[in-house]
């Protein structure tokens, strides 16, 4: 499972199959090489992201 490092959403996809080191988050619009595979860490990020958003 892959998660967005910005909002913790599992709703991430490759920008291009050929450049699979780049990811895009469908939820927050994050785009970059960093991706999280740790579900617990993702849950924490998601919690903080939601708190910030209100
Ligand atoms: Zn995101």
PDB file of the backbone (N, CA, C, O) and the ligand in Angstrom, with CONECT records:
HET     ZN  A 101       1
ATOM      1  N   UNK A   1       0.843  -1.211   0.000  1.00  0.00           N
ATOM      2  CA  UNK A   1       0.000   0.000   0.000  1.00  0.00           C
ATOM      3  C   UNK A   1       0.869   1.249   0.000  1.00  0.00           C
ATOM      4  O   UNK A   1       1.855   1.325   0.734  1.00  0.00           O
ATOM      5  N   UNK A   2       0.506   2.224  -0.820  1.00  0.00           N
ATOM      6  CA  UNK A   2       1.245   3.486  -0.890  1.00  0.00           C
ATOM      7  C   UNK A   2       0.354   4.619  -0.382  1.00  0.00           C
ATOM      8  O   UNK A   2      -0.862   4.638  -0.570  1.00  0.00           O
ATOM      9  N   UNK A   3       1.046   5.577   0.282  1.00  0.00           N
ATOM     10  CA  UNK A   3       0.302   6.704   0.851  1.00  0.00           C
ATOM     11  C   UNK A   3       0.950   8.028   0.496  1.00  0.00           C
ATOM     12  O   UNK A   3       2.161   8.114   0.292  1.00  0.00           O
ATOM     13  N   UNK A   4       0.125   9.049   0.427  1.00  0.00           N
ATOM     14  CA  UNK A   4       0.613  10.397   0.165  1.00  0.00           C
ATOM     15  C   UNK A   4       1.350  10.936   1.402  1.00  0.00           C
ATOM     16  O   UNK A   4       0.822  10.850   2.510  1.00  0.00           O
ATOM     17  N   UNK A   5       2.565  11.490   1.228  1.00  0.00           N
ATOM     18  CA  UNK A   5       3.324  12.021   2.369  1.00  0.00           C
ATOM     19  C   UNK A   5       2.778  13.350   2.877  1.00  0.00           C
ATOM     20  O   UNK A   5       3.183  13.812   3.944  1.00  0.00           O
ATOM     21  N   UNK A   6       1.883  13.962   2.145  1.00  0.00           N
ATOM     22  CA  UNK A   6       1.341  15.260   2.528  1.00  0.00           C
ATOM     23  C   UNK A   6       0.033  15.120   3.321  1.00  0.00           C
ATOM     24  O   UNK A   6      -0.163  15.780   4.342  1.00  0.00           O
ATOM     25  N   UNK A   7      -0.849  14.254   2.832  1.00  0.00           N
ATOM     26  CA  UNK A   7      -2.151  14.132   3.497  1.00  0.00           C
ATOM     27  C   UNK A   7      -2.445  12.715   3.995  1.00  0.00           C
ATOM     28  O   UNK A   7      -3.448  12.493   4.673  1.00  0.00           O
ATOM     29  N   UNK A   8      -1.570  11.752   3.658  1.00  0.00           N
ATOM     30  CA  UNK A   8      -1.741  10.391   4.160  1.00  0.00           C
ATOM     31  C   UNK A   8      -2.787   9.581   3.421  1.00  0.00           C
ATOM     32  O   UNK A   8      -3.153   8.491   3.862  1.00  0.00           O
ATOM     33  N   UNK A   9      -3.263  10.088   2.326  1.00  0.00           N
ATOM     34  CA  UNK A   9      -4.282   9.366   1.565  1.00  0.00           C
ATOM     35  C   UNK A   9      -3.682   8.210   0.760  1.00  0.00           C
ATOM     36  O   UNK A   9      -2.582   8.335   0.222  1.00  0.00           O
ATOM     37  N   UNK A  10      -4.403   7.081   0.676  1.00  0.00           N
ATOM     38  CA  UNK A  10      -3.929   5.970  -0.162  1.00  0.00           C
ATOM     39  C   UNK A  10      -4.299   6.182  -1.626  1.00  0.00           C
ATOM     40  O   UNK A  10      -4.011   5.341  -2.479  1.00  0.00           O
ATOM     41  N   UNK A  11      -4.925   7.291  -1.900  1.00  0.00           N
ATOM     42  CA  UNK A  11      -5.409   7.586  -3.244  1.00  0.00           C
ATOM     43  C   UNK A  11      -4.320   8.218  -4.114  1.00  0.00           C
ATOM     44  O   UNK A  11      -4.494   9.318  -4.639  1.00  0.00           O
ATOM     45  N   UNK A  12      -3.188   7.506  -4.260  1.00  0.00           N
ATOM     46  CA  UNK A  12      -2.071   8.028  -5.046  1.00  0.00           C
ATOM     47  C   UNK A  12      -1.870   7.198  -6.313  1.00  0.00           C
ATOM     48  O   UNK A  12      -2.194   6.012  -6.354  1.00  0.00           O
ATOM     49  N   UNK A  13      -1.340   7.833  -7.323  1.00  0.00           N
ATOM     50  CA  UNK A  13      -1.105   7.135  -8.588  1.00  0.00           C
ATOM     51  C   UNK A  13       0.174   7.644  -9.213  1.00  0.00           C
ATOM     52  O   UNK A  13       0.644   8.734  -8.886  1.00  0.00           O
ATOM     53  N   UNK A  14       0.746   6.844 -10.130  1.00  0.00           N
ATOM     54  CA  UNK A  14       1.919   7.270 -10.865  1.00  0.00           C
ATOM     55  C   UNK A  14       1.536   8.382 -11.816  1.00  0.00           C
ATOM     56  O   UNK A  14       0.466   8.345 -12.424  1.00  0.00           O
ATOM     57  N   UNK A  15       2.394   9.359 -11.946  1.00  0.00           N
ATOM     58  CA  UNK A  15       2.151  10.417 -12.919  1.00  0.00           C
ATOM     59  C   UNK A  15       2.244   9.834 -14.315  1.00  0.00           C
ATOM     60  O   UNK A  15       1.372  10.060 -15.154  1.00  0.00           O
ATOM     61  N   UNK A  16       3.303   9.084 -14.557  1.00  0.00           N
ATOM     62  CA  UNK A  16       3.501   8.379 -15.828  1.00  0.00           C
ATOM     63  C   UNK A  16       4.076   7.008 -15.507  1.00  0.00           C
ATOM     64  O   UNK A  16       4.955   6.892 -14.653  1.00  0.00           O
ATOM     65  N   UNK A  17       3.597   5.978 -16.171  1.00  0.00           N
ATOM     66  CA  UNK A  17       4.124   4.630 -15.896  1.00  0.00           C
ATOM     67  C   UNK A  17       5.626   4.534 -16.137  1.00  0.00           C
ATOM     68  O   UNK A  17       6.315   3.769 -15.463  1.00  0.00           O
ATOM     69  N   UNK A  18       6.134   5.300 -17.086  1.00  0.00           N
ATOM     70  CA  UNK A  18       7.566   5.236 -17.404  1.00  0.00           C
ATOM     71  C   UNK A  18       8.419   5.882 -16.332  1.00  0.00           C
ATOM     72  O   UNK A  18       9.571   5.495 -16.133  1.00  0.00           O
ATOM     73  N   UNK A  19       7.863   6.861 -15.643  1.00  0.00           N
ATOM     74  CA  UNK A  19       8.628   7.561 -14.605  1.00  0.00           C
ATOM     75  C   UNK A  19       7.981   7.254 -13.255  1.00  0.00           C
ATOM     76  O   UNK A  19       7.442   8.142 -12.595  1.00  0.00           O
ATOM     77  N   UNK A  20       8.043   6.012 -12.867  1.00  0.00           N
ATOM     78  CA  UNK A  20       7.280   5.591 -11.695  1.00  0.00           C
ATOM     79  C   UNK A  20       7.886   6.059 -10.383  1.00  0.00           C
ATOM     80  O   UNK A  20       7.415   5.682  -9.310  1.00  0.00           O
ATOM     81  N   UNK A  21       8.924   6.875 -10.464  1.00  0.00           N
ATOM     82  CA  UNK A  21       9.428   7.467  -9.229  1.00  0.00           C
ATOM     83  C   UNK A  21       8.665   8.741  -8.886  1.00  0.00           C
ATOM     84  O   UNK A  21       8.913   9.369  -7.856  1.00  0.00           O
ATOM     85  N   UNK A  22       7.740   9.113  -9.755  1.00  0.00           N
ATOM     86  CA  UNK A  22       6.926  10.302  -9.489  1.00  0.00           C
ATOM     87  C   UNK A  22       5.482   9.902  -9.214  1.00  0.00           C
ATOM     88  O   UNK A  22       4.888   9.078  -9.909  1.00  0.00           O
ATOM     89  N   UNK A  23       4.950  10.526  -8.168  1.00  0.00           N
ATOM     90  CA  UNK A  23       3.596  10.185  -7.727  1.00  0.00           C
ATOM     91  C   UNK A  23       2.708  11.419  -7.673  1.00  0.00           C
ATOM     92  O   UNK A  23       3.172  12.553  -7.548  1.00  0.00           O
ATOM     93  N   UNK A  24       1.419  11.152  -7.771  1.00  0.00           N
ATOM     94  CA  UNK A  24       0.448  12.230  -7.628  1.00  0.00           C
ATOM     95  C   UNK A  24      -0.664  11.753  -6.711  1.00  0.00           C
ATOM     96  O   UNK A  24      -1.132  10.617  -6.798  1.00  0.00           O
ATOM     97  N   UNK A  25      -1.072  12.656  -5.830  1.00  0.00           N
ATOM     98  CA  UNK A  25      -2.167  12.344  -4.911  1.00  0.00           C
ATOM     99  C   UNK A  25      -3.458  12.931  -5.471  1.00  0.00           C
ATOM    100  O   UNK A  25      -3.525  14.117  -5.796  1.00  0.00           O
ATOM    101  N   UNK A  26      -4.463  12.102  -5.576  1.00  0.00           N
ATOM    102  CA  UNK A  26      -5.737  12.568  -6.133  1.00  0.00           C
ATOM    103  C   UNK A  26      -6.517  13.401  -5.117  1.00  0.00           C
ATOM    104  O   UNK A  26      -7.429  14.143  -5.480  1.00  0.00           O
ATOM    105  N   UNK A  27      -6.153  13.270  -3.851  1.00  0.00           N
ATOM    106  CA  UNK A  27      -6.897  13.982  -2.810  1.00  0.00           C
ATOM    107  C   UNK A  27      -6.407  15.405  -2.579  1.00  0.00           C
ATOM    108  O   UNK A  27      -7.213  16.332  -2.503  1.00  0.00           O
ATOM    109  N   UNK A  28      -5.091  15.588  -2.467  1.00  0.00           N
ATOM    110  CA  UNK A  28      -4.579  16.919  -2.117  1.00  0.00           C
ATOM    111  C   UNK A  28      -3.771  17.546  -3.255  1.00  0.00           C
ATOM    112  O   UNK A  28      -3.409  18.721  -3.181  1.00  0.00           O
ATOM    113  N   UNK A  29      -3.487  16.778  -4.302  1.00  0.00           N
ATOM    114  CA  UNK A  29      -2.773  17.342  -5.436  1.00  0.00           C
ATOM    115  C   UNK A  29      -1.262  17.264  -5.315  1.00  0.00           C
ATOM    116  O   UNK A  29      -0.546  17.801  -6.160  1.00  0.00           O
ATOM    117  N   UNK A  30      -0.772  16.606  -4.283  1.00  0.00           N
ATOM    118  CA  UNK A  30       0.672  16.444  -4.099  1.00  0.00           C
ATOM    119  C   UNK A  30       1.288  15.739  -5.303  1.00  0.00           C
ATOM    120  O   UNK A  30       0.702  14.808  -5.857  1.00  0.00           O
ATOM    121  N   UNK A  31       2.461  16.184  -5.698  1.00  0.00           N
ATOM    122  CA  UNK A  31       3.179  15.535  -6.786  1.00  0.00           C
ATOM    123  C   UNK A  31       4.657  15.512  -6.456  1.00  0.00           C
ATOM    124  O   UNK A  31       5.233  16.558  -6.154  1.00  0.00           O
ATOM    125  N   UNK A  32       5.301  14.318  -6.506  1.00  0.00           N
ATOM    126  CA  UNK A  32       6.713  14.233  -6.194  1.00  0.00           C
ATOM    127  C   UNK A  32       7.185  12.797  -6.106  1.00  0.00           C
ATOM    128  O   UNK A  32       6.427  11.857  -6.342  1.00  0.00           O
ATOM    129  N   UNK A  33       8.451  12.648  -5.762  1.00  0.00           N
ATOM    130  CA  UNK A  33       9.073  11.326  -5.736  1.00  0.00           C
ATOM    131  C   UNK A  33       8.834  10.611  -4.412  1.00  0.00           C
ATOM    132  O   UNK A  33       8.881   9.383  -4.342  1.00  0.00           O
ATOM    133  N   UNK A  34       8.577  11.384  -3.366  1.00  0.00           N
ATOM    134  CA  UNK A  34       8.428  10.790  -2.036  1.00  0.00           C
ATOM    135  C   UNK A  34       7.059  10.125  -1.878  1.00  0.00           C
ATOM    136  O   UNK A  34       6.023  10.707  -2.198  1.00  0.00           O
ATOM    137  N   UNK A  35       7.089   8.898  -1.379  1.00  0.00           N
ATOM    138  CA  UNK A  35       5.832   8.188  -1.108  1.00  0.00           C
ATOM    139  C   UNK A  35       6.009   7.393   0.176  1.00  0.00           C
ATOM    140  O   UNK A  35       7.114   6.967   0.513  1.00  0.00           O
ATOM    141  N   UNK A  36       4.912   7.202   0.882  1.00  0.00           N
ATOM    142  CA  UNK A  36       4.974   6.495   2.157  1.00  0.00           C
ATOM    143  C   UNK A  36       4.334   5.109   2.024  1.00  0.00           C
ATOM    144  O   UNK A  36       3.284   4.949   1.401  1.00  0.00           O
ATOM    145  N   UNK A  37       4.990   4.119   2.621  1.00  0.00           N
ATOM    146  CA  UNK A  37       4.451   2.758   2.565  1.00  0.00           C
ATOM    147  C   UNK A  37       4.085   2.250   3.955  1.00  0.00           C
ATOM    148  O   UNK A  37       3.630   1.118   4.116  1.00  0.00           O
ATOM    149  N   UNK A  38       4.288   3.092   4.941  1.00  0.00           N
ATOM    150  CA  UNK A  38       3.991   2.734   6.320  1.00  0.00           C
ATOM    151  C   UNK A  38       2.575   3.195   6.680  1.00  0.00           C
ATOM    152  O   UNK A  38       2.310   4.394   6.766  1.00  0.00           O
ATOM    153  N   UNK A  39       1.688   2.256   6.884  1.00  0.00           N
ATOM    154  CA  UNK A  39       0.297   2.585   7.150  1.00  0.00           C
ATOM    155  C   UNK A  39       0.099   3.389   8.421  1.00  0.00           C
ATOM    156  O   UNK A  39      -0.760   4.268   8.475  1.00  0.00           O
ATOM    157  N   UNK A  40       0.890   3.094   9.447  1.00  0.00           N
ATOM    158  CA  UNK A  40       0.744   3.811  10.716  1.00  0.00           C
ATOM    159  C   UNK A  40       1.168   5.261  10.574  1.00  0.00           C
ATOM    160  O   UNK A  40       0.519   6.170  11.091  1.00  0.00           O
ATOM    161  N   UNK A  41       2.269   5.458   9.865  1.00  0.00           N
ATOM    162  CA  UNK A  41       2.763   6.818   9.620  1.00  0.00           C
ATOM    163  C   UNK A  41       1.745   7.593   8.786  1.00  0.00           C
ATOM    164  O   UNK A  41       1.477   8.766   9.048  1.00  0.00           O
ATOM    165  N   UNK A  42       1.187   6.931   7.791  1.00  0.00           N
ATOM    166  CA  UNK A  42       0.196   7.570   6.931  1.00  0.00           C
ATOM    167  C   UNK A  42      -1.025   8.008   7.742  1.00  0.00           C
ATOM    168  O   UNK A  42      -1.577   9.086   7.519  1.00  0.00           O
ATOM    169  N   UNK A  43      -1.438   7.158   8.682  1.00  0.00           N
ATOM    170  CA  UNK A  43      -2.596   7.476   9.517  1.00  0.00           C
ATOM    171  C   UNK A  43      -2.329   8.725  10.352  1.00  0.00           C
ATOM    172  O   UNK A  43      -3.215   9.554  10.558  1.00  0.00           O
ATOM    173  N   UNK A  44      -1.076   8.844  10.834  1.00  0.00           N
ATOM    174  CA  UNK A  44      -0.701   9.998  11.635  1.00  0.00           C
ATOM    175  C   UNK A  44      -0.717  11.274  10.797  1.00  0.00           C
ATOM    176  O   UNK A  44      -1.231  12.311  11.216  1.00  0.00           O
ATOM    177  N   UNK A  45      -0.139  11.167   9.601  1.00  0.00           N
ATOM    178  CA  UNK A  45      -0.102  12.316   8.692  1.00  0.00           C
ATOM    179  C   UNK A  45      -1.520  12.748   8.337  1.00  0.00           C
ATOM    180  O   UNK A  45      -1.833  13.937   8.285  1.00  0.00           O
ATOM    181  N   UNK A  46      -2.356  11.766   8.099  1.00  0.00           N
ATOM    182  CA  UNK A  46      -3.732  12.040   7.709  1.00  0.00           C
ATOM    183  C   UNK A  46      -4.478  12.782   8.825  1.00  0.00           C
ATOM    184  O   UNK A  46      -5.253  13.705   8.575  1.00  0.00           O
ATOM    185  N   UNK A  47      -4.221  12.352  10.044  1.00  0.00           N
ATOM    186  CA  UNK A  47      -4.862  12.963  11.202  1.00  0.00           C
ATOM    187  C   UNK A  47      -4.464  14.432  11.310  1.00  0.00           C
ATOM    188  O   UNK A  47      -5.305  15.310  11.505  1.00  0.00           O
ATOM    189  N   UNK A  48      -3.137  14.680  11.176  1.00  0.00           N
ATOM    190  CA  UNK A  48      -2.625  16.045  11.276  1.00  0.00           C
ATOM    191  C   UNK A  48      -3.153  16.904  10.136  1.00  0.00           C
ATOM    192  O   UNK A  48      -3.494  18.070  10.330  1.00  0.00           O
ATOM    193  N   UNK A  49      -3.217  16.318   8.956  1.00  0.00           N
ATOM    194  CA  UNK A  49      -3.691  17.049   7.778  1.00  0.00           C
ATOM    195  C   UNK A  49      -5.139  17.484   7.985  1.00  0.00           C
ATOM    196  O   UNK A  49      -5.503  18.619   7.678  1.00  0.00           O
ATOM    197  N   UNK A  50      -5.951  16.584   8.502  1.00  0.00           N
ATOM    198  CA  UNK A  50      -7.355  16.889   8.732  1.00  0.00           C
ATOM    199  C   UNK A  50      -7.527  17.955   9.814  1.00  0.00           C
ATOM    200  O   UNK A  50      -8.402  18.817   9.724  1.00  0.00           O
ATOM    201  N   UNK A  51      -6.663  17.878  10.854  1.00  0.00           N
ATOM    202  CA  UNK A  51      -6.712  18.865  11.929  1.00  0.00           C
ATOM    203  C   UNK A  51      -6.426  20.253  11.394  1.00  0.00           C
ATOM    204  O   UNK A  51      -7.094  21.224  11.751  1.00  0.00           O
ATOM    205  N   UNK A  52      -5.417  20.334  10.527  1.00  0.00           N
ATOM    206  CA  UNK A  52      -5.023  21.614   9.942  1.00  0.00           C
ATOM    207  C   UNK A  52      -6.140  22.185   9.097  1.00  0.00           C
ATOM    208  O   UNK A  52      -6.401  23.388   9.099  1.00  0.00           O
ATOM    209  N   UNK A  53      -6.790  21.295   8.378  1.00  0.00           N
ATOM    210  CA  UNK A  53      -7.842  21.704   7.482  1.00  0.00           C
ATOM    211  C   UNK A  53      -9.072  22.156   8.277  1.00  0.00           C
ATOM    212  O   UNK A  53      -9.849  22.997   7.827  1.00  0.00           O
ATOM    213  N   UNK A  54      -9.222  21.580   9.458  1.00  0.00           N
ATOM    214  CA  UNK A  54     -10.359  21.947  10.295  1.00  0.00           C
ATOM    215  C   UNK A  54     -11.439  20.928  10.098  1.00  0.00           C
ATOM    216  O   UNK A  54     -12.504  21.031  10.707  1.00  0.00           O
TER     217      UNK A  54
HETATM  218 ZN    ZN A 101      -2.346  13.865  -0.613  1.00  0.00          ZN
END
